[in-house]
Amino acid sequence: MTDKMFNIGKIVNTHGIRGEVKVKRISDFEERFTSGEKVYLETETELIPLTIAAHRVHKGFDLIQFEEFNNINDVEKYKGMMLQIKETQLTELTEHEFYYYEIIGCEVFTLDGEIVGKVKEILAPGANDVWVVQRKGKKDALIPYIGQVVKEIDVQNKKVRIEPMEGLLD
């Protein structure tokens, strides 16, 4: 049986000439990128196990060096590919914590049942995450993931209920 894999970041570019890659993180857990951690690079044909040698944050991106690569030519071909972890590497979450994959795709409703749209992306700009909700015929709504707004999350049925603050959906 193959392990279920989860995306934790996308290689968006190389950085320098020593094989470091620039990664757009898709995980809240910075410890995923700690030295010695195992991650997997998904190519079209295989899953390549990699060990993180070094990690630092630079201009909003994670810069990662792998033990297996020490030259820009080794990593150039992996631009645009996903870094993944196995299901067994997932961190135990507390009651009101969710993985991005559980929230993305959820339908968002107001408390009185009006459909807002579907969560298409999660941004992590600072103090709290912001859910980007795609709406029919309107521009995307940005919903802050805070208790005053997000009232109910049902990941089994992919439904979220919110109480929009004034001006949130205008």
Backbone as JSON Lines, residues from 0, in Angstrom:
{"i":0,"aa":"M","n":[0.84,-1.19,0.0],"ca":[0.0,0.0,0.0],"c":[0.88,1.25,0.0]}
{"i":1,"aa":"T","n":[0.56,2.19,-0.86],"ca":[1.38,3.39,-0.9],"c":[0.88,4.4,0.13]}
{"i":2,"aa":"D","n":[1.84,5.11,0.7],"ca":[1.49,6.14,1.69],"c":[0.78,7.29,1.01]}
{"i":3,"aa":"K","n":[-0.15,7.89,1.73],"ca":[-0.79,9.11,1.24],"c":[0.23,10.24,1.45]}
{"i":4,"aa":"M","n":[0.41,11.07,0.43],"ca":[1.41,12.12,0.5],"c":[0.73,13.48,0.62]}
{"i":5,"aa":"F","n":[1.4,14.43,1.28],"ca":[0.86,15.77,1.47],"c":[1.89,16.81,1.04]}
{"i":6,"aa":"N","n":[1.43,17.76,0.23],"ca":[2.32,18.84,-0.21],"c":[2.64,19.76,0.96]}
{"i":7,"aa":"I","n":[3.92,20.11,1.09],"ca":[4.31,21.06,2.13],"c":[4.98,22.29,1.54]}
{"i":8,"aa":"G","n":[5.32,22.23,0.25],"ca":[5.94,23.39,-0.37],"c":[6.2,23.14,-1.84]}
{"i":9,"aa":"K","n":[6.34,24.25,-2.58],"ca":[6.62,24.16,-4.0],"c":[7.96,24.82,-4.29]}
{"i":10,"aa":"I","n":[8.81,24.13,-5.02],"ca":[10.1,24.7,-5.4],"c":[9.83,25.73,-6.49]}
{"i":11,"aa":"V","n":[10.06,27.01,-6.19],"ca":[9.76,28.05,-7.17],"c":[11.0,28.5,-7.93]}
{"i":12,"aa":"N","n":[12.18,28.23,-7.36],"ca":[13.39,28.64,-8.05],"c":[14.6,28.03,-7.36]}
{"i":13,"aa":"T","n":[15.76,28.23,-8.01],"ca":[17.01,27.87,-7.36],"c":[17.49,29.14,-6.66]}
{"i":14,"aa":"H","n":[18.46,28.98,-5.78],"ca":[19.01,30.15,-5.08],"c":[20.52,29.94,-4.96]}
{"i":15,"aa":"G","n":[21.28,30.8,-5.59],"ca":[22.73,30.65,-5.55],"c":[23.17,29.47,-6.41]}
{"i":16,"aa":"I","n":[24.43,29.07,-6.27],"ca":[24.96,28.02,-7.15],"c":[25.24,26.71,-6.42]}
{"i":17,"aa":"R","n":[24.96,26.66,-5.11],"ca":[25.3,25.47,-4.33],"c":[24.14,24.5,-4.14]}
{"i":18,"aa":"G","n":[23.09,24.62,-4.94],"ca":[22.0,23.65,-4.87],"c":[20.88,24.03,-3.91]}
{"i":19,"aa":"E","n":[20.9,25.25,-3.42],"ca":[19.83,25.69,-2.53],"c":[18.59,25.99,-3.38]}
{"i":20,"aa":"V","n":[17.4,25.69,-2.84],"ca":[16.17,25.98,-3.58],"c":[15.3,26.95,-2.79]}
{"i":21,"aa":"K","n":[14.52,27.74,-3.54],"ca":[13.59,28.7,-2.96],"c":[12.22,28.02,-2.98]}
{"i":22,"aa":"V","n":[11.59,27.93,-1.8],"ca":[10.35,27.17,-1.66],"c":[9.23,28.08,-1.15]}
{"i":23,"aa":"K","n":[8.07,27.97,-1.81],"ca":[6.86,28.64,-1.31],"c":[6.18,27.62,-0.4]}
{"i":24,"aa":"R","n":[6.13,27.94,0.87],"ca":[5.63,27.01,1.87],"c":[4.12,26.84,1.78]}
{"i":25,"aa":"I","n":[3.64,25.59,1.93],"ca":[2.21,25.29,1.96],"c":[1.9,24.63,3.3]}
{"i":26,"aa":"S","n":[2.74,24.86,4.26],"ca":[2.57,24.24,5.57],"c":[2.75,25.3,6.64]}
{"i":27,"aa":"D","n":[1.98,25.19,7.7],"ca":[2.14,26.1,8.83],"c":[3.33,25.72,9.69]}
{"i":28,"aa":"F","n":[3.83,24.51,9.51],"ca":[4.83,23.97,10.42],"c":[6.24,24.18,9.9]}
{"i":29,"aa":"E","n":[6.92,25.18,10.45],"ca":[8.28,25.46,10.0],"c":[9.21,24.3,10.33]}
{"i":30,"aa":"E","n":[8.86,23.52,11.38],"ca":[9.74,22.4,11.76],"c":[9.84,21.34,10.66]}
{"i":31,"aa":"R","n":[8.95,21.39,9.67],"ca":[9.07,20.47,8.52],"c":[10.42,20.62,7.84]}
{"i":32,"aa":"F","n":[11.0,21.82,7.98],"ca":[12.22,22.15,7.23],"c":[13.46,22.16,8.13]}
{"i":33,"aa":"T","n":[13.37,21.53,9.3],"ca":[14.5,21.45,10.21],"c":[15.56,20.51,9.63]}
{"i":34,"aa":"S","n":[16.82,20.83,9.88],"ca":[17.92,19.95,9.43],"c":[17.68,18.53,9.9]}
{"i":35,"aa":"G","n":[17.88,17.58,9.0],"ca":[17.7,16.17,9.32],"c":[16.33,15.65,8.96]}
{"i":36,"aa":"E","n":[15.34,16.53,8.73],"ca":[13.99,16.09,8.37],"c":[14.0,15.49,6.96]}
{"i":37,"aa":"K","n":[13.18,14.46,6.79],"ca":[13.0,13.82,5.47],"c":[11.81,14.46,4.76]}
{"i":38,"aa":"V","n":[12.01,14.78,3.48],"ca":[10.91,15.22,2.64],"c":[11.03,14.45,1.33]}
{"i":39,"aa":"Y","n":[10.02,14.55,0.51],"ca":[10.01,13.81,-0.74],"c":[9.73,14.76,-1.88]}
{"i":40,"aa":"L","n":[10.47,14.58,-2.96],"ca":[10.29,15.4,-4.15],"c":[9.53,14.56,-5.15]}
{"i":41,"aa":"E","n":[8.36,15.07,-5.57],"ca":[7.54,14.32,-6.51],"c":[7.85,14.74,-7.93]}
{"i":42,"aa":"T","n":[8.45,13.82,-8.71],"ca":[8.65,14.08,-10.13],"c":[7.56,13.32,-10.87]}
{"i":43,"aa":"E","n":[7.57,13.39,-12.19],"ca":[6.52,12.68,-12.95],"c":[6.65,11.18,-12.81]}
{"i":44,"aa":"T","n":[7.84,10.7,-12.53],"ca":[8.06,9.26,-12.53],"c":[8.38,8.65,-11.18]}
{"i":45,"aa":"E","n":[8.81,9.49,-10.23],"ca":[9.24,8.89,-8.96],"c":[9.09,9.86,-7.8]}
{"i":46,"aa":"L","n":[9.28,9.31,-6.61],"ca":[9.29,10.08,-5.38],"c":[10.72,10.0,-4.86]}
{"i":47,"aa":"I","n":[11.41,11.13,-4.82],"ca":[12.81,11.13,-4.41],"c":[12.91,11.54,-2.93]}
{"i":48,"aa":"P","n":[13.42,10.64,-2.07],"ca":[13.58,11.02,-0.67],"c":[14.76,11.98,-0.52]}
{"i":49,"aa":"L","n":[14.56,13.05,0.23],"ca":[15.62,14.04,0.44],"c":[15.74,14.34,1.93]}
{"i":50,"aa":"T","n":[16.94,14.71,2.33],"ca":[17.18,15.09,3.73],"c":[17.56,16.56,3.76]}
{"i":51,"aa":"I","n":[16.91,17.3,4.62],"ca":[17.19,18.73,4.71],"c":[18.51,18.94,5.45]}
{"i":52,"aa":"A","n":[19.43,19.66,4.8],"ca":[20.73,19.95,5.4],"c":[20.69,21.3,6.1]}
{"i":53,"aa":"A","n":[20.0,22.27,5.49],"ca":[19.93,23.61,6.09],"c":[18.66,24.3,5.62]}
{"i":54,"aa":"H","n":[18.17,25.23,6.46],"ca":[16.95,25.96,6.15],"c":[17.06,27.36,6.7]}
{"i":55,"aa":"R","n":[16.61,28.34,5.93],"ca":[16.5,29.71,6.43],"c":[15.36,30.38,5.68]}
{"i":56,"aa":"V","n":[14.83,31.44,6.26],"ca":[13.74,32.18,5.62],"c":[14.34,33.46,5.06]}
{"i":57,"aa":"H","n":[13.99,33.76,3.81],"ca":[14.54,34.94,3.13],"c":[13.45,35.56,2.27]}
{"i":58,"aa":"K","n":[13.07,36.8,2.56],"ca":[12.06,37.53,1.79],"c":[10.76,36.73,1.61]}
{"i":59,"aa":"G","n":[10.3,36.12,2.68],"ca":[9.01,35.42,2.64],"c":[9.05,34.03,2.05]}
{"i":60,"aa":"F","n":[10.22,33.57,1.63],"ca":[10.35,32.22,1.08],"c":[11.26,31.4,1.98]}
{"i":61,"aa":"D","n":[11.12,30.08,1.91],"ca":[12.03,29.2,2.63],"c":[13.15,28.83,1.68]}
{"i":62,"aa":"L","n":[14.38,29.01,2.11],"ca":[15.53,28.58,1.32],"c":[16.04,27.29,1.96]}
{"i":63,"aa":"I","n":[16.09,26.25,1.13],"ca":[16.41,24.92,1.66],"c":[17.58,24.33,0.9]}
{"i":64,"aa":"Q","n":[18.48,23.76,1.67],"ca":[19.62,23.02,1.12],"c":[19.4,21.55,1.47]}
{"i":65,"aa":"F","n":[19.54,20.67,0.48],"ca":[19.39,19.24,0.73],"c":[20.76,18.58,0.8]}
{"i":66,"aa":"E","n":[20.88,17.55,1.65],"ca":[22.14,16.81,1.75],"c":[22.51,16.19,0.4]}
{"i":67,"aa":"E","n":[21.49,15.82,-0.37],"ca":[21.73,15.08,-1.62],"c":[22.2,15.97,-2.78]}
{"i":68,"aa":"F","n":[22.02,17.28,-2.7],"ca":[22.37,18.17,-3.81],"c":[23.29,19.28,-3.33]}
{"i":69,"aa":"N","n":[24.35,19.55,-4.09],"ca":[25.22,20.66,-3.7],"c":[25.6,21.55,-4.88]}
{"i":70,"aa":"N","n":[24.78,21.47,-5.94],"ca":[25.1,22.24,-7.14],"c":[23.79,22.68,-7.8]}
{"i":71,"aa":"I","n":[23.8,23.91,-8.34],"ca":[22.59,24.42,-9.01],"c":[22.12,23.48,-10.12]}
{"i":72,"aa":"N","n":[23.06,22.82,-10.8],"ca":[22.68,21.92,-11.89],"c":[21.9,20.7,-11.41]}
{"i":73,"aa":"D","n":[22.1,20.32,-10.14],"ca":[21.37,19.17,-9.57],"c":[19.91,19.51,-9.33]}
{"i":74,"aa":"V","n":[19.61,20.77,-9.03],"ca":[18.26,21.14,-8.61],"c":[17.46,21.91,-9.65]}
{"i":75,"aa":"E","n":[18.11,22.44,-10.65],"ca":[17.47,23.26,-11.69],"c":[16.23,22.57,-12.27]}
{"i":76,"aa":"K","n":[16.34,21.28,-12.53],"ca":[15.25,20.54,-13.18],"c":[14.03,20.34,-12.29]}
{"i":77,"aa":"Y","n":[14.14,20.66,-10.99],"ca":[13.04,20.44,-10.07],"c":[12.18,21.68,-9.83]}
{"i":78,"aa":"K","n":[12.49,22.78,-10.54],"ca":[11.68,23.99,-10.39],"c":[10.22,23.68,-10.72]}
{"i":79,"aa":"G","n":[9.29,24.18,-9.88],"ca":[7.86,23.96,-10.12],"c":[7.34,22.69,-9.5]}
{"i":80,"aa":"M","n":[8.22,21.86,-8.95],"ca":[7.78,20.59,-8.36],"c":[7.49,20.74,-6.87]}
{"i":81,"aa":"M","n":[6.71,19.79,-6.35],"ca":[6.26,19.84,-4.97],"c":[7.16,19.04,-4.04]}
{"i":82,"aa":"L","n":[7.34,19.59,-2.83],"ca":[7.97,18.83,-1.75],"c":[6.82,18.27,-0.93]}
{"i":83,"aa":"Q","n":[6.97,17.01,-0.53],"ca":[5.88,16.34,0.17],"c":[6.39,15.62,1.41]}
{"i":84,"aa":"I","n":[5.44,15.27,2.26],"ca":[5.74,14.39,3.39],"c":[4.71,13.27,3.35]}
{"i":85,"aa":"K","n":[5.04,12.19,4.07],"ca":[4.1,11.06,4.17],"c":[3.07,11.35,5.26]}
{"i":86,"aa":"E","n":[1.94,10.68,5.16],"ca":[0.88,10.85,6.15],"c":[1.39,10.6,7.57]}
{"i":87,"aa":"T","n":[2.3,9.63,7.7],"ca":[2.85,9.29,9.03],"c":[3.67,10.44,9.62]}
{"i":88,"aa":"Q","n":[4.06,11.42,8.79],"ca":[4.85,12.55,9.27],"c":[3.97,13.73,9.69]}
{"i":89,"aa":"L","n":[2.66,13.6,9.51],"ca":[1.77,14.7,9.89],"c":[1.86,14.93,11.39]}
{"i":90,"aa":"T","n":[1.77,16.17,11.78],"ca":[1.82,16.56,13.18],"c":[0.43,16.4,13.79]}
{"i":91,"aa":"E","n":[0.37,15.94,15.03],"ca":[-0.91,15.86,15.74],"c":[-1.42,17.28,15.95]}
{"i":92,"aa":"L","n":[-2.67,17.52,15.65],"ca":[-3.23,18.85,15.8],"c":[-4.11,18.92,17.05]}
{"i":93,"aa":"T","n":[-4.23,20.12,17.59],"ca":[-5.15,20.31,18.71],"c":[-6.55,20.51,18.15]}
{"i":94,"aa":"E","n":[-7.53,20.64,19.01],"ca":[-8.94,20.64,18.61],"c":[-9.3,21.66,17.53]}
{"i":95,"aa":"H","n":[-8.82,22.89,17.62],"ca":[-9.25,23.89,16.64],"c":[-8.18,24.19,15.6]}
{"i":96,"aa":"E","n":[-7.34,23.2,15.31],"ca":[-6.34,23.34,14.26],"c":[-6.7,22.42,13.11]}
{"i":97,"aa":"F","n":[-6.38,22.88,11.91],"ca":[-6.68,22.1,10.72],"c":[-5.52,22.17,9.75]}
{"i":98,"aa":"Y","n":[-5.4,21.17,8.93],"ca":[-4.42,21.22,7.84],"c":[-5.02,22.01,6.7]}
{"i":99,"aa":"Y","n":[-4.16,22.68,5.94],"ca":[-4.61,23.45,4.79],"c":[-5.46,22.58,3.86]}
{"i":100,"aa":"Y","n":[-5.01,21.33,3.61],"ca":[-5.73,20.46,2.67],"c":[-7.16,20.18,3.15]}
{"i":101,"aa":"E","n":[-7.4,20.29,4.46],"ca":[-8.75,20.03,4.98],"c":[-9.68,21.23,4.73]}
{"i":102,"aa":"I","n":[-9.11,22.43,4.68],"ca":[-9.9,23.65,4.53],"c":[-10.09,24.01,3.06]}
{"i":103,"aa":"I","n":[-9.04,23.83,2.26],"ca":[-9.15,24.17,0.83],"c":[-10.21,23.27,0.19]}
{"i":104,"aa":"G","n":[-11.14,23.88,-0.53],"ca":[-12.23,23.12,-1.15],"c":[-13.52,23.16,-0.33]}
{"i":105,"aa":"C","n":[-13.44,23.65,0.9],"ca":[-14.66,23.76,1.73],"c":[-15.58,24.84,1.17]}
{"i":106,"aa":"E","n":[-16.87,24.6,1.25],"ca":[-17.85,25.62,0.88],"c":[-18.08,26.49,2.1]}
{"i":107,"aa":"V","n":[-18.16,27.8,1.84],"ca":[-18.33,28.76,2.93],"c":[-19.74,29.34,2.88]}
{"i":108,"aa":"F","n":[-20.4,29.32,4.04],"ca":[-21.76,29.84,4.17],"c":[-21.78,30.87,5.3]}
{"i":109,"aa":"T","n":[-22.72,31.81,5.21],"ca":[-22.95,32.7,6.36],"c":[-23.78,31.91,7.36]}
{"i":110,"aa":"L","n":[-23.92,32.43,8.56],"ca":[-24.71,31.74,9.59],"c":[-26.17,31.56,9.18]}
{"i":111,"aa":"D","n":[-26.69,32.47,8.33],"ca":[-28.08,32.29,7.89],"c":[-28.19,31.49,6.59]}
{"i":112,"aa":"G","n":[-27.14,30.74,6.27],"ca":[-27.23,29.78,5.18],"c":[-26.92,30.29,3.79]}
{"i":113,"aa":"E","n":[-26.56,31.54,3.65],"ca":[-26.24,32.1,2.33],"c":[-24.85,31.62,1.91]}
{"i":114,"aa":"I","n":[-24.76,31.1,0.66],"ca":[-23.46,30.59,0.2],"c":[-22.55,31.77,-0.16]}
{"i":115,"aa":"V","n":[-21.32,31.71,0.32],"ca":[-20.33,32.74,0.02],"c":[-19.46,32.28,-1.15]}
{"i":116,"aa":"G","n":[-18.99,31.05,-1.09],"ca":[-18.12,30.5,-2.14],"c":[-17.31,29.34,-1.62]}
{"i":117,"aa":"K","n":[-16.17,29.09,-2.27],"ca":[-15.35,27.93,-1.93],"c":[-13.93,28.4,-1.61]}
{"i":118,"aa":"V","n":[-13.34,27.84,-0.55],"ca":[-11.96,28.2,-0.19],"c":[-11.03,27.63,-1.26]}
{"i":119,"aa":"K","n":[-10.27,28.55,-1.91],"ca":[-9.38,28.08,-2.97],"c":[-7.9,28.16,-2.59]}
{"i":120,"aa":"E","n":[-7.61,28.92,-1.54],"ca":[-6.21,29.12,-1.16],"c":[-6.17,29.65,0.26]}
{"i":121,"aa":"I","n":[-5.03,29.43,0.93],"ca":[-4.84,29.97,2.27],"c":[-3.56,30.78,2.28]}
{"i":122,"aa":"L","n":[-3.67,32.01,2.74],"ca":[-2.5,32.88,2.85],"c":[-2.1,32.95,4.32]}
{"i":123,"aa":"A","n":[-0.81,33.06,4.56],"ca":[-0.32,33.17,5.94],"c":[0.51,34.45,6.07]}
{"i":124,"aa":"P","n":[-0.18,35.62,6.02],"ca":[0.55,36.88,6.01],"c":[1.13,37.29,7.35]}
{"i":125,"aa":"G","n":[0.63,36.75,8.44],"ca":[1.15,37.19,9.74],"c":[0.42,36.57,10.89]}
{"i":126,"aa":"A","n":[-0.27,37.41,11.67],"ca":[-0.9,36.98,12.92],"c":[-1.88,35.82,12.74]}
{"i":127,"aa":"N","n":[-2.67,35.85,11.69],"ca":[-3.6,34.75,11.44],"c":[-3.67,34.45,9.95]}
{"i":128,"aa":"D","n":[-4.1,33.24,9.62],"ca":[-4.26,32.87,8.22],"c":[-5.44,33.63,7.62]}
{"i":129,"aa":"V","n":[-5.4,33.78,6.32],"ca":[-6.5,34.4,5.58],"c":[-6.92,33.41,4.5]}
{"i":130,"aa":"W","n":[-8.21,33.1,4.49],"ca":[-8.74,32.16,3.5],"c":[-9.23,32.94,2.29]}
{"i":131,"aa":"V","n":[-8.77,32.54,1.12],"ca":[-9.21,33.17,-0.13],"c":[-10.41,32.36,-0.62]}
{"i":132,"aa":"V","n":[-11.58,33.02,-0.66],"ca":[-12.82,32.33,-1.04],"c":[-13.25,32.81,-2.42]}
{"i":133,"aa":"Q","n":[-13.34,31.84,-3.34],"ca":[-13.76,32.14,-4.71],"c":[-15.28,32.26,-4.74]}
{"i":134,"aa":"R","n":[-15.74,33.39,-5.3],"ca":[-17.19,33.63,-5.35],"c":[-17.64,33.72,-6.8]}
{"i":135,"aa":"K","n":[-18.88,33.3,-7.04],"ca":[-19.45,33.37,-8.39],"c":[-19.73,34.81,-8.77]}
{"i":136,"aa":"G","n":[-19.17,35.26,-9.87],"ca":[-19.47,36.58,-10.4],"c":[-18.97,37.76,-9.57]}
{"i":137,"aa":"K","n":[-18.16,37.5,-8.56],"ca":[-17.61,38.58,-7.72],"c":[-16.13,38.31,-7.52]}
{"i":138,"aa":"K","n":[-15.42,39.35,-7.03],"ca":[-14.01,39.08,-6.76],"c":[-13.88,38.22,-5.5]}
{"i":139,"aa":"D","n":[-12.74,37.55,-5.36],"ca":[-12.51,36.67,-4.22],"c":[-12.69,37.42,-2.91]}
{"i":140,"aa":"A","n":[-13.24,36.73,-1.93],"ca":[-13.37,37.29,-0.58],"c":[-12.18,36.82,0.24]}
{"i":141,"aa":"L","n":[-11.67,37.7,1.08],"ca":[-10.58,37.34,1.99],"c":[-11.16,37.22,3.39]}
{"i":142,"aa":"I","n":[-11.16,36.0,3.92],"ca":[-11.78,35.72,5.21],"c":[-10.67,35.46,6.24]}
{"i":143,"aa":"P","n":[-10.57,36.33,7.26],"ca":[-9.54,36.06,8.28],"c":[-9.95,34.87,9.13]}
{"i":144,"aa":"Y","n":[-9.0,33.96,9.38],"ca":[-9.31,32.81,10.22],"c":[-9.17,33.22,11.68]}
{"i":145,"aa":"I","n":[-10.24,33.86,12.18],"ca":[-10.3,34.29,13.58],"c":[-11.67,33.89,14.13]}
{"i":146,"aa":"G","n":[-11.73,33.71,15.43],"ca":[-12.96,33.25,16.09],"c":[-14.17,34.14,15.88]}
{"i":147,"aa":"Q","n":[-13.95,35.46,15.73],"ca":[-15.08,36.37,15.53],"c":[-15.78,36.11,14.2]}
{"i":148,"aa":"V","n":[-15.04,35.57,13.22],"ca":[-15.59,35.4,11.87],"c":[-15.92,33.94,11.58]}
{"i":149,"aa":"V","n":[-14.95,33.05,11.75],"ca":[-15.16,31.63,11.44],"c":[-15.81,30.96,12.65]}
{"i":150,"aa":"K","n":[-17.06,30.56,12.47],"ca":[-17.85,30.04,13.6],"c":[-17.91,28.52,13.66]}
{"i":151,"aa":"E","n":[-17.85,27.87,12.52],"ca":[-18.03,26.42,12.5],"c":[-17.25,25.84,11.33]}
{"i":152,"aa":"I","n":[-16.49,24.77,11.6],"ca":[-15.74,24.11,10.53],"c":[-16.1,22.63,10.58]}
{"i":153,"aa":"D","n":[-16.6,22.12,9.46],"ca":[-16.96,20.72,9.35],"c":[-16.15,20.13,8.19]}
{"i":154,"aa":"V","n":[-14.95,19.62,8.53],"ca":[-14.08,19.12,7.45],"c":[-14.62,17.85,6.79]}
{"i":155,"aa":"Q","n":[-15.41,17.07,7.54],"ca":[-16.0,15.85,6.96],"c":[-16.9,16.21,5.78]}
{"i":156,"aa":"N","n":[-17.75,17.21,5.96],"ca":[-18.7,17.61,4.92],"c":[-18.22,18.8,4.11]}
{"i":157,"aa":"K","n":[-16.96,19.22,4.35],"ca":[-16.35,20.32,3.59],"c":[-17.21,21.58,3.64]}
{"i":158,"aa":"K","n":[-17.67,21.94,4.85],"ca":[-18.49,23.13,5.03],"c":[-17.94,24.0,6.15]}
{"i":159,"aa":"V","n":[-17.97,25.3,5.91],"ca":[-17.54,26.28,6.89],"c":[-18.65,27.31,7.03]}
{"i":160,"aa":"R","n":[-18.95,27.7,8.28],"ca":[-19.95,28.75,8.51],"c":[-19.24,29.94,9.13]}
{"i":161,"aa":"I","n":[-19.54,31.13,8.57],"ca":[-18.89,32.34,9.06],"c":[-19.93,33.39,9.45]}
{"i":162,"aa":"E","n":[-19.49,34.3,10.3],"ca":[-20.28,35.48,10.63],"c":[-19.46,36.65,10.11]}
{"i":163,"aa":"P","n":[-19.8,37.15,8.89],"ca":[-18.98,38.2,8.3],"c":[-19.01,39.48,9.09]}
{"i":164,"aa":"M","n":[-17.86,40.09,9.29],"ca":[-17.79,41.4,9.92],"c":[-18.27,42.4,8.89]}
{"i":165,"aa":"E","n":[-18.68,43.55,9.34],"ca":[-19.16,44.6,8.42],"c":[-18.13,44.87,7.33]}
{"i":166,"aa":"G","n":[-18.58,44.86,6.08],"ca":[-17.71,45.19,4.95],"c":[-16.87,44.02,4.44]}
{"i":167,"aa":"L","n":[-16.9,42.88,5.13],"ca":[-16.06,41.75,4.75],"c":[-16.4,41.19,3.36]}
{"i":168,"aa":"L","n":[-17.67,41.15,3.03],"ca":[-18.08,40.54,1.76],"c":[-18.48,41.58,0.7]}
{"i":169,"aa":"D","n":[-18.22,42.85,0.96],"ca":[-18.6,43.9,-0.01],"c":[-17.66,43.92,-1.2]}
